Every structure is written in structure tokens, then in C-alpha cells.
């Protein structure tokens, strides 16, 4: 019985075939090599095919906008995490010293204050959503290193996805132009044969 299920689970047409995707699941579009063959296989009018292609381009552009927003957010987050990690690493280097740390810290964009910090074994970190937690210096360092690594990998993936999306949009725009030009040529041929 399992063999029957496997046989029936196999796609029976090219439309049901498994689509190729990038590592994060964004589907890859197929370049239309032979327009006439493609149109005859789809059995849909050229206008419908062009509409589907334009809809696909719109979907990819929508995804591109979302990825650009995500990229912008990550590009703001990474320097902030890196700066915080640098401060925690400095505190770790001074944790065995008995002398206090003299520092200047930002209260507001244009307002700074001087402070003397006693040697400490813990630090409070803002986690977002108005949540602050106290960590040992080593825990804070590990947390920030993990966050930095995660965000840098996420940014790398977003940049790869943006490049992939641009390639897909270009391929679809070329497909649209090829199908449109093929249709114009076909109509001219039909017009000249009907007038003769």
C-alpha cells in the first residue's frame, strides 16, 4: 500500500513539479526558453500568462521591500550590539581591579554625564520591550556575542536573499518581454496571412 501511495504522490504534470528554491525557501523562476512551446503547454491566453508573470514580479518586489526593511533594522542593531559588547568586554577586563572606572555616558542626544563606577561582577542589559535583566559579566558577554553572531548571519542571509530576488525579478521581466514580443510577432503574422 505504501508503494501505491508513493506512486500517486509523484507529480503528474510539470505544473505540479517541485519548485527549485533558495536556501530560505524563496522560489526560483524559470526562464522561458521557447515561448511558443511554453504558451502551447499552458493552454492559457497570452494575456493571462502575462498577467501571471506581472503578478509574480509584484510578489517578488513586495518580498524585496520586506527584506530591505529587515536589512535596515539589522544594520541599526548590529553596531548597537557591538558597542554594548565592547563595553562589557572592558568591564570584564577591569573586574579584578579595585580601582573605580571613570566614564562619560549619554543621557540624551545632546546631554552627557560623568560617572564613577565601582568594580562590578554584574551588568544590566536592555533586552527590548521595556525589559532589563541583570547578568554576570561573563553571561552578558556570551549573550551579546551570540546576538551579534546571529544578527550578522541574518544580515548575510538577507543580503543573499535580496540578490536572489533581484535576479528573479530580472528573469521575470525578461520573460514578460519575450512573451509580449512573441505575441506581437504572432499577431502581425496572423494579420498579414488574413489580409492575403
C-alpha positions, 0 to 999 in steps of 0.5 A, spaced: 500 500 500 505 504 501 508 503 494 501 505 491 501 511 495 508 513 493 506 512 486 500 517 486 504 522 490 509 523 484 507 529 480 503 528 474 504 534 470 510 539 470 505 544 473 505 540 479 513 539 479 517 541 485 519 548 485 527 549 485 528 554 491 533 558 495 536 556 501 530 560 505 525 557 501 524 563 496 522 560 489 526 560 483 523 562 476 524 559 470 526 562 464 522 561 458 526 558 453 521 557 447 515 561 448 511 558 443 512 551 446 511 554 453 504 558 451 502 551 447 503 547 454 499 552 458 493 552 454 492 559 457 491 566 453 497 570 452 494 575 456 493 571 462 500 568 462 502 575 462 498 577 467 501 571 471 508 573 470 506 581 472 503 578 478 509 574 480 514 580 479 509 584 484 510 578 489 517 578 488 518 586 489 513 586 495 518 580 498 524 585 496 521 591 500 520 586 506 527 584 506 530 591 505 526 593 511 529 587 515 536 589 512 535 596 515 533 594 522 539 589 522 544 594 520 541 599 526 542 593 531 548 590 529 553 596 531 548 597 537 550 590 539 557 591 538 558 597 542 554 594 548 559 588 547 565 592 547 563 595 553 562 589 557 568 586 554 572 592 558 568 591 564 570 584 564 577 586 563 577 591 569 573 586 574 579 584 578 581 591 579 579 595 585 580 601 582 573 605 580 572 606 572 571 613 570 566 614 564 562 619 560 555 616 558 549 619 554 543 621 557 540 624 551 542 626 544 545 632 546 546 631 554 552 627 557 554 625 564 560 623 568 560 617 572 564 613 577 563 606 577 565 601 582 568 594 580 562 590 578 561 582 577 554 584 574 551 588 568 544 590 566 542 589 559 536 592 555 533 586 552 527 590 548 520 591 550 521 595 556 525 589 559 532 589 563 535 583 566 541 583 570 547 578 568 554 576 570 559 579 566 561 573 563 553 571 561 552 578 558 558 577 554 556 570 551 549 573 550 551 579 546 556 575 542 551 570 540 546 576 538 551 579 534 553 572 531 546 571 529 544 578 527 550 578 522 548 571 519 541 574 518 544 580 515 548 575 510 542 571 509 538 577 507 543 580 503 543 573 499 536 573 499 535 580 496 540 578 490 536 572 489 530 576 488 533 581 484 535 576 479 528 573 479 525 579 478 530 580 472 528 573 469 521 575 470 521 581 466 525 578 461 520 573 460 514 578 460 518 581 454 519 575 450 512 573 451 509 580 449 514 580 443 512 573 441 505 575 441 506 581 437 510 577 432 504 572 432 499 577 431 502 581 425 503 574 422 496 572 423 494 579 420 498 579 414 496 571 412 488 574 413 489 580 409 492 575 403 
